[in-house]
Amino acid sequence: MTSSGPVGTLLFVVTEDWYFCSHRLALARAARAAGWRVVVATRVNRHADDILDAGLELRPLSMRRRGMSPTGELRTLLELAALYRRERPTVVHHVALKPVLYGSLAAFVAGVPAVVNAIAGLGFVFASRSFKARALRPLVRAGYRLAFAGRGTRVVVQNEEDEATVRKLGVNSERIALIRGSGVDLDRFAPGPEPDGPVVVTMVSRMLRDKGVFELVEAARRLSRSHPSLRVQLVGPPDPENPASIDTETLEALSREGIIEWCPGTNDVPRVWAHSHVAVLPSYREGLPKALLEAAACGRPMVSTDVPGCRDVVRHERTGLLVPPRDAPALACAIARLADDPDLRARLGRGAREHVRDFAEALIVGQTLELYSQLVDVNR
């Protein structure tokens, strides 16, 4: 989209500044370059400078993902409604559960003409088998039905399974956009040769039970007997705002056991893949996992679970190997197969790099900007 003057105000509502910077910053920069005034509303932690340096406006939010007190939730709703009245956005783009549910109601109250509700995977409520998740599921479905009901609303999903779920909620197909994730920078994440030394298997993720961390630990324990030189790395922090988070003490204890190595995080993910042979993500459900896209772009073969989102990136025997979720023995066998076969790793790695071209950041950004343009045209 190009324009000689401002297109309008685009307001992003995202719970965490780190998530916005990792998944939406490139889109926001492109929107600004296309003529939008771009405002970011988020809980500010450590990334305010990254947002402001990109030429975006920043509005701190008090919203917390984990909060459930009636008073706090009402305060969040009123805060969003006041924000929308003040900023008068042309389009508001909500990302993830709370912004979608509360933001949609606030947008209705404030008279926002166009809403994009992005479902970045169905998350803890739909992936977990816990009593809390099962109890919340009907409430969340009901909330989604209301959030998706507005005529000026478009729902963005990242895979066909989530699209089918949204359809079952009664959303017409013309109001659903299938946009596959947030894309991957194919220049920054470039293929390179395998490192020397023992095979290194790496999982880059938040440390959540629903990401399959404990299944990977059990697989590593099994592999320590058959493949003693194999190294298994976990790279990523806990996420205390998520009910499935694994605490630091547990991760440090696992690392001391010597079965896995844990690194709380890094700002140089390409370097992680340059020093790894295999990427692994045994998640229970995803939208479109950015970590696997980045590994694939670096030409690394992958082991993941045959679940929504993961199987969009990992094509069995073409870009990696798929195993059933929650199945540590099958996970160990797949990792062992790749550890023992460098030719297979090379073939799958080449397939991964080729496949991930369909998820290029420029392509995904272009599709999203086009969606904004369509909403502006409809509301003229």
N, C-alpha and C positions, 0 to 999 in steps of 0.2 A: 504494500500500500504506500503510495507517495502522495504528498499534499504540500501546497505552498503555505498553508496555515495549520493551526492545531486541528487535529482530527476530533479530539475530545479528550475527556479524562478517563483513563484506565486505572482502576483501583484493584490491586491485588490484596486479598485477605488470606494470610497464611499464619498458622499458629507459631512457627519458630523461624527466626531469622536465618539459622544455618540451613534449614530446608529450602527456604526461598533462594538462597545463594547457590546451593548445589543443584537445584532442579528448575528454577524459573528465572534466574538472573539473565541468562542469554536471551530469553524471550522478552524480558522487560527492556533490555538494551535495544533490541530490534524494534520494539514498539515505539520507543522514544525516537529512534532514528527515522521511523515512518511518520512521525508527526504527532504522536500521542503525548499528552501530559501524563506521566506515570507516577502513581502514588502507591507506596507499599505500606500496608498496615500489618504489623506482626509483633510478637513478643521479642523485644530487643535483648540480646545477650552479648555476643562478641562481634557481630558482623555489621554494625551500623555504618562503619567507614566504608565497607565494601559496597553497600547500597547507595550511600551518598556519593561516593567517588564515581559511580556509574551514571550520575546525573539524575537520579531518581529522588523523589520526595519520600520522607519516612515519617510514619505516624505510629508511635509505640502503642501496643495493645496490652491489656492486663490479662487477656484470655489465656487459660491454661487447659491443656488437653485432658488432664486427669481430674480436674475439679468437678464435683457433682453436687455441691451444696446449693439448695434453691436460691439462697441470697446471692451467691457468687454467679450463678448462671443467669439470673435476672439482670445483675449488674453488667454482665457481658453483652446481653441482648440490648440493653439500653445504650451501652457504650457504642455498639455498632450502629444502631439507629441514629445516634447523634453524629457519628462520623460520616454517615452517608448524607445526612442533611447538610452537613458543613461542606463536604467535598463535592457534592452533586455529580457523581460519576456518570459518564455516558455508558460505560460497561464496568461491572464489578465481576472480578474473577475469584471465586472461592476455591480453595484447595483443601481437600480432606474433610473429615466428618464434621467437626464442630463448626468450622467456617461455613460449610454447606448448610447445615441445619439452622444455625442461629442467623447466619448472614442472609439466607433467603427470606426469613421472616422479617429481619430488619430492613431488607431491601424493599419488601412489599409495603411496610409501614412508611418508609421514606420516599416511596414513589420512584425507585431506580428503574429506568426503562429496560435495561438489558442485563441479564445475569448469566454468567458461565459457571456452572457447578462441575468442578473436576473431581472425579472419583479416582484417587490415586491408589487403587487397590481397595478391597473391602475391609482389610485390616483385622485388628484383634477381635472385634465383635463377631465377624464371620469366620475367622480362621481358628479361633480357640475353641476347645471343648469344655472350658471351665463353666461352672454354674453361672458366674457373673455374665459371661459372654452370651450364654444361652438365654438368660433372663432379659438381657438388653436387646437381643436380636429383633423381637417383634416391635419394640418401641422404635428402634432405628429404622426398620422398614416403614413404619407408619410416618416417621419424620421425613424420610426420603420422599414418600408419596406427596406430602405437602410441599416439600422444597422444590420438587420437580414440576409442580403443577402450573406455574406461571406461564402465560403466553410468551413472554419475552425471555424465557429461560431456555438455555441449551445445556445438555448434560454431556460432559466429555468423559469417555471411558477409554481404557488402555488395552483391553483385550476383548475377544468375542464372548467369553463367558460372563464378564461383567456387563457387556451390552445386553445379553440375554436376561440377566437378572433385572436390569433397569426396565426392559420391555415388560417383564412380568409385573412390575409396579404400575403399569398402565401408561407409560410414557410413549408417545407416538414416535415412530422411527425417524421422522423428519426433524425431531428435536434432540436426537442423539448424534453425537459426533465421535467416531472412533479415531482417536489420535494416539499413536503408540508411544506413550511415555513422554519424556522431555528431551529425548535425543541424546546423541553422543558426538563429541567433537573428534572427528576422524583425523584431524591433524595433531591434536594434543595426544590422543591415544593412538599411537602408531605401532605396527608390528615390529618385532625385533627378535633376534636369536634367543634360544633358551639359555639360561645361565649355566655355568659350569657347576659341578658338584652334585650332591644328592638331590633327588627330586623334592621340590617344595610345592605343597598344596596349600592354597590360600583362600580364605573366606573373608571378603570385605563386606561388612554389614554392621548395623547396630546390634548390640549383643542382646537379642531377644529369644525367648524360648520358641516363639513361633517362627523364627528363622531357621530352626533346626540345629541350634548350637549344641544341645546335648546329644543329639544323634551323631553329629560330627565328632564330638568327644569320644563317644562309644566306638565309632568306626576307627578313630585314631588309636584307641586302646587295643582294638583287635589287630590293627596293622602294625603296632609296635612289636608284636610277636613274629609276624611273617615278613615285615619290611622294616627292620630296625633302623635303617639309615634314613627312612622317609621323614620329612619334617612337615608338620601340619600347623599352619599359622591362622590365628583369628585376628583380624585387624578391624577395629571399630570400638566405639565407646558404649557403655550402658546407656539406657534412655529412661531415667527415672519417671518421666511423665507417661510412659507406656506401662500398662499393667503386666505385660509379659517380660519386662526388663530383668536381666540377670545382674545381681549386685557385684560390685568391684571385688569384694572379699572372695566370692565364689570363683570369679575368673582368675584372681591371683593364686588361689589355692590350686586350681586346675593347672595353671602354668608351672607352679612349684612341683607338681607331681611329675612333670617332665613328659607328659603325653602330648600336650599342645603348647604352642607359644602364643601369648596374647600381647598385642600392642594396642593401646587405647585409641589410637587414631593417627592420621597423617594428613598433611596437606599436599603430598606428592603421590597420588595414587598411581600415575604411570610408572613411577619407580618401583612400586610394589609389584606390579605385573612384570616389569623387566627382570625382577629377581625371583619370579615364580614360574613353575612349569604348568600348573593346573589350577583352574578356578573352580570353587565349589560353593553352592548355595542350596542347602537342603530344606528350603522354606516350605511352609504349609500352604501358603497362597500369596500371590503377588499381584500387583497391577501390571507393571512392566519393569523388572529390576534393573536399575541403572548400573549397579555393580557388575552384572553379567554383561551388559552392553559394553562397558568399558573394557572388561577382560577380553571379550570377543574382538573388539577393535584392535587390541594389542596382539591378536593372533593366538590367544591362549585357549586350549580346549577346555570344556566345562563339564562338570558333573552337577546335576541338579535334579529336582523332583518333578514328577509328571503331574504338575498342578497348573491352574491358570496363571498366566504371566510368565512363569519359568519356561514352559514349553514353547512359548512364542520366540524365545531367544535360543533355547537349546533344542535343536532338531536332532533326534536320536540317530546316532551313527553318522551324522553329517557335520554338526558343529560341536557335539559333545555326547554325553551319555545321560539318559534319564533313568531314575529309579523311583520306586514308590515312596510317598512321604512317610515319615516316622519309621523308617526301616533301616536301622544302622547296619545290619549285616549286608544288605544289598548295596548300601552306600560304600562300605568298605571294599566290596568286590569290584565295584566300578572304579574306585580310586586305584586299587591294586592293578587293574587291567591297564589303565593309562600309565601308571608308574613303571610297568614292565615293558611297555611298547612305545619307544620313541617315534617310530614311523607312524603309529596311530595318532600320537599326539600332534605330529606335524600335519597330518592330513586333516584332522578335525580343526586344528588351529587355522589352517588356510580356509576351510569352509566357514569358520566363525567370522573371520575378517570379511569375507565376501558377503555373507548373510547380513551382517550388521550395517551394510551400506543402506539398507532399507530403513534404518533408524537414524540416519544422519541428522545432526542437530539442525542444520539449515532447512531440511525438509520438514521436520516437526514444527519448527518456528514458523515457517511459511504457512503451514496448514492452520495453525492457531491464529495468525494474523488475518487470514482469510475468513475465519469464523467471526472475528471481531467485525470485519468489514460487512459481512452479511447481516449481523445484528444491527449495525448502524444504518444500513440501507433499509431494513425492515421498519425501523422506528422513525424514519424521516417523514 
